[in-house]
Amino acid sequence: MWTTRFFMVALGICGQALTGSDGPEPPSSPLGAVDLWQRMALDLAAQRLYFPAAEGVRVTDLEGRPVGAVADLGGVHSVTVAPELGLGICSQVRPGMVSLFNLDSLEVEKELRTTGGRPEAVLFDPACRRIFAFNTRGRSATAFDAFGGAVAGTLPLGGRPGTAVADGRGRLFVTLRDTREVLLADTWRLAVLGRIAVPDLEDPSGPALDPARQRLFVAGANGLLAVLDSVGGERLDTLAIGAEAGAAVCDPDTGEAWVPHRDGSVTVVREDASGRYRVASRVASQGLLNPVGA
């Protein structure tokens, strides 16, 4: 689970890639470290972070010290973890595969071929015990059984998927970057339940989910953040947060949304006493490069 402290830790470690320090390999995306953090995974119980790299997956502790690697995997794009199964999951864009690795040994246990081309984001839904690979070329999501690795089905999305989040109750939300929508799907039935249009958000990313308050936060590259009702899909607020924003994360304890920017700064959004969302602060990049113990 992402909390404010560990979000800051992760961004700080990613910042090493931009400052030339030892750490994850510098990402090629124009958003740099901002893009890298939203493709990595946190295992809070094991105190580990997992980063995609050119040759596989790099693993560090929460202070950025290397602890191991999943080697000999080509074109890794994104990583997620399923600690309850003892598995790490990563997507490999070029071969169109999803690899499952043991979180203890860091050895690859299975390689699964997706039903659509160029898988990028990956997601584990604990409710249905399925792994989802979001295929940007196929404009679809492949669902795998997390135990045996069999393909459970393919979910057509009707757009190019960005990142996704599950609510733990059998639903997932995924941004569609070209159609400017957030799609809601049933992870058991592999059925589309609805679409939320966000036409004013350029290249929408996220979403971040606050399950307790039933809120979704979706950021646009053009500097807008939409706050949505995750049940009915209504737009509750739109905030100007600054340009070149990456995908938000939500602190489930406070309900705050944290949105990183290309310059390394982070916009913090908070609900006020009237129920409206406001920009509470903007954390400068200098504070992100050494966040541990902050």
Sequence and secondary structure as in RCSB ss.txt:
>XXXX:A:sequence
MWTTRFFMVALGICGQALTGSDGPEPPSSPLGAVDLWQRMALDLAAQRLYFPAAEGVRVTDLEGRPVGAVADLGG
VHSVTVAPELGLGICSQVRPGMVSLFNLDSLEVEKELRTTGGRPEAVLFDPACRRIFAFNTRGRSATAFDAFGGA
VAGTLPLGGRPGTAVADGRGRLFVTLRDTREVLLADTWRLAVLGRIAVPDLEDPSGPALDPARQRLFVAGANGLL
AVLDSVGGERLDTLAIGAEAGAAVCDPDTGEAWVPHRDGSVTVVREDASGRYRVASRVASQGLLNPVGA
>XXXX:A:secstr
   HHHHHHHHHHHHHHHHT SSS    STTTHHHHHTT EEETTTTEEEEEETTEEEEEETTS EEEEE S  S
EEEEEEEGGGTEEEEEETTTTEEEEEETTT  EEEEEE SSSSEEEEEEETTTTEEEEEETTTTEEEEEETTT  
EEEEEE SS EEEEEE SSSEEEEEETTTTEEEEEETTTTEEEEEEE TTSSS EEEEEETTTTEEEEE TTSEE
EEEETTT  EEEEEE  SSB   EE TTT  EEEEBTTS EEEEEE TTS EEEEEEE GGGGSS TT 
